[in-house]
Amino acid sequence: MLKPALFSLAATLATLAGTQTLQAENWPNWRGPHFNGSSTGTGFPSVFSPTDGVAWKSELPGEGASTPAVWGEAVFLTSVDEKADAVVGIRISAKTGEIVWSVPFGKGVRIDERSTYAGASPVTDGKTVWFFSGNGDLAAYDFDGKQLWHRDIEADYGDFAFQWTFSSSPQLYDGLLYLQVLQRDVPVNGRGRTDGPIDSYLIALDPATGETKWKHIRPNDAVQESKEAFSTPIPVLHDGRPEIVIAGGDCLTGHDPATGKELWRWGTYNPTQIGHWRLVPSPVYGEGVFLVCAPKGDPVYAIKAGGNGNLPGSSKLWMSEGKEMTSDVPTPLFYDGYFYVLNDRNKFLSCVHPVSGKVIWSKAIDAKTKLEASPTGVDGKIYLISHLGEVFVYSAGVDGGEVLNATSFGTSQSVNIRASIVPAGKTLYIRTDNILYAVRK
């Protein structure tokens, strides 16, 4: 018989699992209802183009790389507004594409030419939406656009010490809002606090008030830029144990969601301590396996879940070989029993058995430029988009790899499209530089 506390935890987790299944057609956060880039929805189109299948398109105030979050008839994303010198949080009608409201919540637009402060994706629970900007502003709004609270994370914990524009999406799990800041330990290019130590950390906040519930300092042995990570915390439930898993600083760690305590640590994908290996892909979990991607064309590593403490070498189940299966920016997809790794630089999509590491198939992508948006899996298909807005649809599964569609939603000005394609309510949401398209059968 379960003790009362354990019974309560088990019941909560069972409820969460059931809720995710029932709400699979919503897309509440950057990597979707299962935190792995997939959805169980059906009825999504295979063949479409900007002139065939577009239900509506909505012009946004400016650029942004955030992936939409969708709940029912509400579509949320962030964008910069150059005139207001701000990042705005936006709600769009899923039916019509009308902008229901747009609220400035973050100061500034950019600090470099590669990115804007509108890189982090929103997260929602169906009643509240949380937005974060690369300049440290974190804010909560109800579905009518009323601000519930606002915090400046940089003001509270020190200026971010990143060479490039910081971006990590907030994550909601089991009643807490999580945010990670994995950064350098010294200022860089004039950025980073000078009035105290610069720590990397994971924080948990009360979603209703923004109050910090705990802050966990996460040390690492990385050097220079390799301390920087642009990944997002990923909730995982493995063998009944919930975890928040984060990657960066040359290592992978799992944390107790209730306290932030580090449960286990694996490292390293950077044994020679190369100093310019900032990490972008988030970890992904499937079939008792974590994937973590070393940057700059190096291997993908598969780590056995369920460990404690400093994991031994035997925890590494396999690592990829060659230059086809690697990922510098996109987070891999786990869908219907297989990992899908998108090679953004050499332009390959690989289907991989999670436990053995066997490559089921690997296909070259006929794209003109890099594909840094993470792949999405739904309805037996995988959706990809390139920097230029080239959209590719592949069949999924053991017998997949067939190109079902190739089209382009970009314009002559498109050079930096990074938002993943989102499936929700039988609609595909495709974000380009400053336009959001809704595509349906």
N, C-alpha and C positions, 0 to 999 in steps of 0.2 A: 504493500500500500504506500502511495506517495505521501510524504509529509506535506502539511498544508502549504508551506512556501513553495515547494517543488511542484505541487499540484497547480498552484496559481500560475507559476511560470509556464508549465506545460499547456495549461488552458489558454494563456495569452498567446503563446506561439502558435497553437492550433488555430486560434481565431484569426491571427495575422495571416497564416497560410491560406485559410479559407477565404479571407477578404481579398487577398491578391488574386486568387483564382477567379472570384466573382467579378473583379474589376480589371480583368486582364486587358480589356479593350481601352482602358484609360492608360495614359503614359505619364505618371506622376512625377518623374524625375529624369535626370539625364539619360540613364541606361534602362529606364522602363520599369514595369511592374515587378520584374524578377531580378532587377539589378544586374542584368547580363546582356542587355541589348536585344532581347527577344520579347515577343508577345504571343499569346495563344489565339489572337483574333483571326478572323477569316474574312474573305470577301474583298481583298485588296487587289488593285489592278496590276497586271503584268506589263501591258503595252499602253503607253500614253506619251504625250508630248506637250509642250506649252500651248499647242492649238487643238489638242484632243484629250479630253478627260479633265481639264481644269475647271473645277466648280466655281472658284473665285481666286483672285489674287489681291493681296493687301499690301499697299506701300507703307513701309516703316519709316520712322523719323530719321534713321541713319543706319550705319553698319553695325554688325555684331556677329559673334560666333556662337552665341548661346543656342542650344537646342530647345525647341518648344516643349513645354509641359502641358499636357491636355487632360482635362477632367470634365467629362460630359460635354456641355456646350461651351466650355471656357477653354481658350487657348492662351497660354502665358509665355512671354519671352521678354528679353531685354534688348535694348538698342541704345546707341549713343544719339544724343541730340546736340549737334555742333552749335546751333544757335544758343541753346541754353547752357552749353558747356557742362553737360550732365549725362548720366546714364539714367534711362527711364525704364520703368516696369510697365508692361503693356498687357492688357486683356483684349483678346479678339474673339468675336463671335464665330463659333465653329460652323454655324449655319450660313452666314452671309459674308464673313470676312471683314465686317465693320469693326473698327477699333472702338471698343466699349469704353475704355478709359486708358489713359497714359499718365503716369505719375513720375516726376523726377525724384529719385531716391539717393543717387550717388553723384558725388562731385567729380568734375573733370571728364575728359574723353580719352586721352592716350598719353603715353610717355615715349613711345617709339612708333616706327612706321609699320611694324609687322602686325600689331594687334591694337585693339581698343580695350577699354575697361568693361565692355559688355561681352565678356567671354564666358562667364559662369552661367550655367543653366538654372532656371528656377526649380523649386520643388513645391508640391502641393499635396494636401490631404483631402481635398474636396470642399473645404470650408475656408482655409487660409492658404495664401501663397507667400513664399519667402524668396526674396531676391538678394543677390550678392554681387558687388562690383569689384573689379581688380584694384580699386583704390581703397578697399576696406569697408565700404558701407554695406551693412546687412540690415534688411528691413522686412517686416511682415505686414501684409495687407489682407483684409477680408475680400470676399468676391465682389463687393461693391466698390472697391478701390479706396476704402478707408484705411489709413495707416494705423496699425495696432502698436507697433514699436519700431525703433530704429537704434542701431548701434554702429559706432565707428571702431572696427576691430584694431585698426592701426593706432587710434588714439588710446585705446585701452591697453594694448600689448606691445606697442612700438611699431615704427615704420617697417614695412616689408623689405627684406634684403634680397632682392631678385635682380638679376641682370636684365631680364625682359619683363614684360607686363605680367603680373601674377594672375592666375586664374585657377580656381578649384571650386567645384560646385558644392553647395551645401547639401546635406543628406538627412533625410528624416527616417527614423526607425524606432519603433516601439516606444513612442512618447518622448523622444529626445531629438534635437536638431544638432547635427555634427558638422564641424568644419575643421579642416586640417590646414596648417601652414608649415610646410617643410622648406626651410630657407637656409641661406648662408649664416655663418656664425660671426661674420664681420660685414661692415657696410660695403656696398658695391655701387660704383657710379653715383655716389652721393646718397644712396638709399640704404636705409637700415638705421636702427636706433643707435645713439651714441651715449645715452645716459644710463646704460645697463647692458647686461648680457643679451645676446640675440639667440634665442632658443627656437628650435623646431617643436611644434606642439600639435596636439589634437584636443579640441574643446567640445564640450556638450552643453547645449543651452536648453532652457525651458522654452518650448515653441510658443507658448502663450504670452510670455513676458520678455523674452530675450535674456533673462538672467542666466549667468554662467553657473552650471551645476557642478562641473569639474573641469580642470585643465590638466592634461597629462603632457609632461615634457618628454619628447622622443629624441634621444641622442642617436648619433650615428658616427661612423668612422670615415665617411666620405670627405673629399676635399674640394674646395673651391665651388665651381658651378655644379658639381655633382651632388651637392647638398640640396640643390633646388629641385622641387617636384611640382608639376602642374596636374597631378592625378587627383582623383576624388575618392573619399572613403566608400568602401563597398560593404554593406551588411551581408552576412553569411550565416546560415543555420546548418551546422554540420553535426550529425549524430546527436541532435538535441542541444548542442551548445551554440548559443548565438555569439557572433563575433563582429567587430568592425575591423576590416582588413585594409591596410594602407601600404602603398609602395612609394619608395623614394629614399634618397640618401644611401643608395647602393644596397638597400635591404628591403625585405618584406616582413611586416609584423601584423599580428592579430591581437585585438584588444577586447577586454570585457566591456560591453556596451553600457553597463551600469556605472562603472567606475573609471574606465580608461586604462586600467591596469594592463600591462603587456602580458599576454598569455604565452606567446611564442614569437620567435624571430628566426628568419632565414636570411643568410647572406653569404656570398655576395654574387651579383652578376657583374661586378667590376673588381676582379681580384687584384689587378695591378694599380688600382686607385687612379684611373685616368681622371683628370680634373675638369673636363668640359662635358661630362655626361649628365646634364639635366635630364630628368625623367618626365615624360608626358603621359604614356598610357597608364590607365588604372589597372589594378588586378582584376581578374575575372575567375569565377568559380564554376565548376561543373563536375559531376560524377566523383566527388571526393578529391578533386584536384584544383589547385590554384595555378593560374598562368601569370607569369610576370615577364615583361619584355625588356631586355637590355636595349639601350638606345644605339643610334648611329650604325645600324646594320648588323648588330651583334645578335646572339641567339635569343630565342624564347625558351624560358625554363618552366618545367612542370614540377610543382611541389606538392607532396602528399599532405592532405589536410588532417587535422586531428592531433597535431603534435603539441608539446609543451616545452617551454624553455628555449634554449638555443638548439635549433634543430640540427641533427647530424647530417653528414653527407648523404646518407641513405634516404633522406627525405626527398632528394631530387630524383624524380622518377625518370625524367628524360630531358634532353635539351635538343633544340633544332640544329640542323646542319645545313650548310650552304647559304646562299643569298636569296633564296626564294621565300622561305618562311621566317620572316623577321618583321618587326614593326617599330618605327621610331616615334610615331605620333598616335595612330589610331589604337583604341582599346579593342582587343579581340572580342568576338561575339561567341557566346555559348547558346546553341539553339538545337533543340530536339536531339540531344545526345552527343553532339560534336562541337568542337571548337572551330571557329573560322578566323584565321589570321590574315589581316589585310596588310600587305607590304606597300607602304605609301610611296616609297622612293623608286623601287624597281617594278612596282605595279603588278603584283601577283595577289590572287586570293587563294588560300589553301584551306581545305577541309581536313581536320586532324582528329584522330581517335584520342580521347582525353587521357586514357590510362597508359596506352602503349606508345603514344606519340607517332603512330603510323600515319603517314600522309595519304589520305584516301584519294584526293585529287588536288592538283594545283594548276590554276589557270592564269595565263597572262591577261592583263586588262588593257584594252586598246584605248587608253586615255592619253591626252596630250600633256598632262601635267600631274602633279602629285595628288594623292587622295588622302587627306589628313582627317576627314570626318570618319567617325567610327561606324562600322557596318551594322545594319539592322536586319533582324530575322523575323519573319512572320509569314503565315499562310503558305509555307513551302518555298518561300523566296527570300533572297538576300538583296538588300538595297544599298547602293554605294553612290557617293557623289564626290566629284573632284573639285580642286580649287577653282576651275573655270566653270563649274556648274554642270559638268557632264554627269549624267545619271545613268547607272548601269543596274540592270536587274538580272540576277543569276538564280538558277534553280538550286535548291538546297538538298542536302541528304547524300547518301552513299552514291547514288547514281546522278547526282547533281553536277553543277559546273557549267551547265548550258547557259549561254547568253540569251535571255528572253526579251530584252529590250535595251537599246542604247539611244539616248537622246540628250539634249542640252537645254538647261534652263538658265544658263548664264548669259551675260551680255559682253560686248567688247571691252567693258571696263572691269569685268570680273577677274580677279586675280587671287582672292584669299577666302573663298567659301569653305567653311569648316564645320557648319552645323550638320549633325546627323539627321537623316530622314526619319520621321516619326510616323508610326502607324497607330491610329486611334479612331474608333467609331467608323470603320470601313473607309477612312480617309487617310491619304498620305499627305503629310505636311512637309514641304520642301522649301527650305530657306536659302535664298541667294544673298547677294550683298545687302540689299535693302527691300526685298520683296519676299513675302510669304505666300506660297501657292498651296491650295487645297486641291488634291487630285483624287478622283473617284472613278469607279467603273461607269 
